Amino acid sequence: MLLLVLVRNSNWQLTYARFFELPATLVLVCVSGWLFSFIFRAIRFRLEWQMQGHVSFFQALHVTFLHNAAVVLVPFRVGELGYPVLVRNLFDVSWQKCIRSLLWLRLQDAVVLLAIAFLMWPSFSPEIRALVLFFCVGLVLLTQKHWLRLLRSRLFLARQLRAFLHQRSGAWSWVCSAANWICKITVVAIMLQSLTGLPILQSLDGALTGELSAMLPITGPAGLGTYEAAVWAGLGLPWEEMKSLMASILFSHLFFLSISLLGALISLLLHSFFSNKNNVIKDNAHV
């Protein structure tokens, strides 16, 4: 309903005209950047489960694409349950360990995304924002022994946090999470700027708030409606100026969703093909 209200007066002709005027190289950059975000997530998945057993890069990429497709297609965040199902297909691990891993990765994403939002917050100068963030990171590192000791205590809150706070993937997992979000925000901002004609910094704000909407506990399928409203909030335009641009925001949203779902479909087909091929080879060897 929110989506229908927002796009009711949209100018689709302007959106289509601007999209078909885009250089092929720019579209290729956006597609490549969006796919690179999945590559970083696949690397993080491998780091997350490296102590459990060997995971090939293509297995990790397959899990990443399918988990993302489940989150996109199933409303109310129920698609998140695809993660433990996919992990248990690779390893003989408990549901509890899979859920703990999922909670940790989502917490990590939230921390990284909020840190990026703070760095882009216009209320302070870039130097002050970078200094505050550097101070916070340094404080966490210097006091690591103390808060680790606190987490090992018998306090109720500490027991709850211990359920999913772990260091299984190390510092590189944080780097991969940051690279994932930077890739996504950048390419979305480029596409928004190209379709709307707004300044790139304003488009970056809209792309950031659009991604922040993924942290909402309840969303519709693929975040349709809430994503567009969040981008509008980030762009900071009055409705009279915004209503003609809402089609461009929805088109950008659908463009990147199509890449994600097409990647999941290709991954599923390739996985099925190679699985059948390996089964045939095993059968022939057995004969």
N, C-alpha and C positions, 0 to 999 in steps of 0.2 A: 504493500500500500504506500509506504514511504517513497519507494522508487517511482511508482506511477505518478504521485503528486509532484515529484521533483522534475520528471522529464516530460510532463504533460505539454509544456509550451516550448519544448526544445527545438533548436534550429538544426535539423538533421542535414539539410542540403549544404549548409556551411561546413559542417563537420566532414561530410564525404568529400567535398571539394578540396578542403585543406589536406585531408589524408592522401588523396590521389596526387596531390602536388608535392608530397614529401619525396626527397631524394631516396633512391633505393638503399644507398649506403647508411642513411640515418635509420631506416627501418631495420636494416641488418644489424646495426649497432644495438638497437633496442632489443631485438630478439636474442642476440648473443649475450648481452648483459643479463637478461632475464634467465637464460639457461645457465650462465655462470653462477647465479645464485644457487641453483640446484647442485652444481658441482661442489660448491663450498659446503652445502648442507650434507652432501654425501660423504665428503671428507670428515666432517664432524661426526657423522654416524659411525664411520670406521674407527675413529678415535674413541668414541663412547664404548664400543664393544670389543676393542682389540684384546683385552685381557680374557674375554670369553672364548675367543677363537678367531681364526682367520676369516676375514670378510673381503672379498674382492671389490674393487672400485665399482664394477658394473652391478654387483649385487646391492651395494649400498645405494647406488643411483636408482636402481629399480625400486627399492624400499622407499626412498625419498619421493619419487614421482607418485607412487601409489598412495602413500600416506597423505600427500598434499591433495591428490584427487579426492580421497575420501573426505577430507576436511572441507573441500570446496563443494562437493555435491550433496553432502548430508548436513541438514541444518542443525542448529542448537549445539554445535561443537561435538555432536555424537560421533562424527567421523574421526575424532582423535583416537577412538578405540581401535582404529585400524592399525595403529602403531604397535601395540602389544601383539596383535595377531600376526603381523608381518615379522616381528622379531622372533616369535616362537617358531615360525617356519624356518628360521635360520639356525637357532640355538635351542637346546633343551634347557630353558630357563623358566623360572616361575612367573606367574602373572604379576606378583608383587614387585619383582625386580624390574619388569617391563614398565609398570606404572611409575615406579620411582624414577626410572630413566626419563620417561616422558615428562614428568613434573619438573625434573631438573632442567631439561632442555628448554621447556617453556619459560621457566624462571630465568634462565640465562638469556633467552631472547628478549624477555621483558626488560631486564636490566640494561642490556645493550641498546635496545631501542629507546628507552628513556634517557640513556646517556647521550645518544645522538640528538634526541629532541632538546636536551639541555644545551648542547653545543650550538644548536641552531636557534635557540630562544632569542628573540630580538631585543629583549629588555636590557641586556647587558652587552658590553663590548666583547668581541671575540677573545681578547686577551684575558679578561676576567673569567669568562666561561672556561677557557682552557686551563687557567690557573686553579680554579675551584675543582675541576674534574681531576687534574693531576694531584691535587692535595688529597682528595677523597681516595683515589687509588693508592697513593702512598701511605695514607693512614691505615687502610685495610691491610696492606702488606706488612707494615711495621707492627701491627697489633694482631697478626695472624695467630700467634701462639695463644694469646689470651682468649680470642673468640672461639678458637678450636677447643680450648679447655672448657669454655662455657657450653659449647654444643655437646660435649661429652658428659655434662652434668645430668642429674636426675630430675631437673625441672621439667614441668609438663610441656612447656613450649619448646624446650630443647629436644625432648623426645619426639615431638611432632616434626620438627625441622630435620632431625636425623633420618627421618624416613626417606628423604629424597636428596638431601644435601650430601654430595660426595665429590671426590676429586678423581674420578675414573678417567676422564679424558684430558686433564691437564690444561695448561694455559693456551695451547693451540686451539682448543675448542672455542675459547672466547674470541680468538682472532677470526676463526671461520664464521662465527655468528655475526661479528661486526662486518666482515666482507660481504656476507649474504645480504644484510640489510642495506649496506651502502650501494651495492649493485642494484637492488630493487628500487630504492628511493631515487637513485640517479636516473635510471632509464624511464621510470614513470614520469619524473619531472621533465625529462627531455620530450617525451611524447605529449604531455600536457601543454608544455610551452609551444610545441609545434602546432597543436590543434587549436589552442585558444588565443595565441598571440600575446599572452601575458609575459611579464619579465621572468627570467629563469629562477631568480631567488624566490619570487612569489610562488612559482610552480613547485619549487622544492618544499616550501611550507605546506602546500596542498598535498603533495605526494607523501610527506611525512605524516600528516594527520590522517591521511587515508590508510596508511599502514598501521598507525596506532589504533585504528578502529578494529583491527584484528584481535586486540586484547579484550574486547567486550565479551562478557560471559555468554551472551545470547546473540546470535546473528542469524539472518536468513541464509538460504543456499548461496554460497559464494560471496556472502556479504553484500549482496545487492540491496541498495537502499541506504544502509548504514555507511557503506564506503563512500558513496556519492555525497552524503550529508557531511561526513568528516572532511572530505576534500574541500567542500564549500566553506566549512569553518576555517580551514587552514588558509584558503585564498583570501578570506576576509572581505569579500565583495558584497554589496547590497543585492537584494533579490532582483531588482530591476536590471542590473548588469549581469547577474549570474544566470538567470533563467535561460538565456540564449546560449550559454556555454555548457549547460548541464549535459547536453547530448555528447559533447566532446569528452567529458569526464566518464560518462557511461561507456562510450566507444573505447576509450583507453583501457577501462576496466575489463571490458569484454575481450579486447585484443590480447592482453596478457593472460587472462583466464584461458583463452583458446590455446595459447602456447603451452601452458601448464598441462591442460587436459590432452592435447595432442602428444606431448612428451610422454604422458602416462600411458596412452594407447600404444604408442610405438614401443615403449619399454615392455608392456605386457605382451605384445605380439612377438618381439624378439626373445623374450624370456620363454614363451611357450614354444617357439621354433627350436631354440637351442636345447630345451629340455627334451623335446621329442627326438631330436637328432641324437642326443646322448643316449637316450633309451634304445634307439635303433642300433647304435654302435655296441652297446652292452649286450643286446640280444644276439647280435651277429658273433660277438666274441664268445658268448656262452655256447652257441651252436658249434 
